[in-house]
Amino acid sequence: MGYVAVTGGQKAIEAADRINQWYRIKDAERSLETIEIEKQLRHLTDRVMSEGGLYAPEYAALAIKQAEGDLCEAAFLMRAYRSTLERNYESEIIDPGQMRIIRRISSAFKDIPGGQMLGPTMDYTHRLLNFALENEDVRALQELLKEQIPEFNTDQPLSLPKVSSLLREQGLLFPPKSSDVLFDITRDKLTFPAPRSAKLQILARGETGAMTALAYSSMRGHTTNHPTVGELRVGYVEVTIVYPFDSRESLCLGEIMLTEVETINAFERDDQGDVKLRLGYGLTFGQNETKAIAMAILEQGLETKGTTPSQDEEFVLLHVDSIEANGFVSHLKLPHYITFQSKLDVLRQTQKIAESEKTETLKE
Amino acid sequence: MVIMTKQHLSRIMSACSLPLLEEIAHKIEQEQRLQVEREPQTSLIMTKAKDSVSSQPFYLGEVLVTECTVSLNGQLGVGIVIGKKPVRAYCMAVIDAAHNAGLPVLDHWNAQFHEEEKRIQEKYALEDARNAQSQVHFNTMEEYNDKR
């Protein structure tokens, strides 16, 4: 059944747009500053950047304002905006092992080289509404927190070795898989089975809720998968490109924040019969910890054979994208008159046939 | 003569104080024949990251950058920086072009660049020190009970 477009309604649509603007600000005392969204709603901004597949905190904040806090709509705005821009360069390969860390934990090992650092987290905080935030004095709080800085020196290394590197050195991990094609889902048409690089790219910009739900289904009983977080790290990495006028040089463009997760999923035997650990991998823009864990669970699920939903490549990869899923479901709000009329026609026709068959039977 | 790699210089310029970059670029503008080849404009960089399971790269997502290209005495220079920062991208391009044209820009401003680099490192160290306050060593309950 094809979709038939409608026409007309221009005045009503323009009015609806004005009304929407009215509802956005009608009870506001002042317009929300995008800088406030960017600097004080970090996780929201990070989530929109991650799901939009575009690292641009200032524009993510703008998208959140424009979408009035609708995350899917904001991510959609980011994707739409990115499609209007030129893309002239690819970065050199970012190694999160070189991350300038602000948070690093392991739920598998108590003692990791360099130590665990809780950093900015709500993990250990009571989930009680903090009414003091209603009348917060930002300046006073900033001053108070500034005073609580210990001695520091600039010689200390800001990056720490990865737990997986140490496990790999000890021969406890499966060796890296053979070379794979570097697939770009923004340029190339996806076919199945998808290369690993495509799976990771799709998951990296997947919708947090969808990914969390699927990862939860994987852990809760559809599989026996219950991974442990070998390492979760959040911090800044440098983005560099090859210098355009001399390929022997590089340019540093600045830093972006990433969350990286390595989960230890299972013990398996390798070809030599040795038991080794298999890792799951998650990497996202911003501080998106639940999503990064879900990504690691899902990508590892897709690497194993099974019949559960989270092990079905097409099912997972085609349903975790915010823009596609939200777009398809919400398009049902748009006029479907012809579609529905044809359904009614079929129903009436069926009823007519049934009625005539009933009459025939009675006659007999 | 001061020698600095492009990566080192751009690392400083992408995070240093904007007024310093503007001062250097302004000085170069006054003394040299400068032409803007490409006005500062926003564009995208696709980032590649290393997947630690396969040790192979994958595309993580795009980053918004501002790029600008200028020429100075026939030598091109480019400024590319993360975010919407047209003035910074322009100044970086001017300084890069001056460097490529053999002008002693690094010699003249060496002290200021080093000062800025030190300030950036201090800022990072300060952030690290703040976060290091949350270093933790969890004990299992068995260990806890053994100690009692």
Interface residues (C-beta under 8 A of the other chain):
Chain A: S50 G53 L54 Y55 A56 P57 E58 Y59 R82 L85 E86 R87 N88 Y89 E90 S91 E92 I93 I94 D95 P96 G97 R100 I101 I102 R103 K110 D111 G115 Q116 M117 L118 G119 P120 Q148 I149 P150 E151 F152 N153 T154 Q156 L158 K162 S164 P176 K177 S179 D180 L182 F183 D184 I185 T186 R196 S197 A198 L200 Q201 A204 R205 E238 V239 T240 I241 Y243 P244 F245 D246 E249 S250 L251 C252 L253 G254 E255 I256 L258 E260 E262 L279 G280 Y281 L283 F285 E299
Chain B: T5 K6 Q7 H8 S10 R11 S14 A15 T42 S43 L44 I45 M46 T47 K48 A49 K50 D51 S52 V53 S54 S55 Q56 P57 F58 Y59 L60 G61 E62 V63 L64 V65 E67 L76 V78 I80 V81 I82 G83 K84 N100 K118 Q121 E122 Y124 A125 L126 E127 D128 A129 R130 N131 A132 Q133 S134 Q135 V136 H137 F138 N139 T140
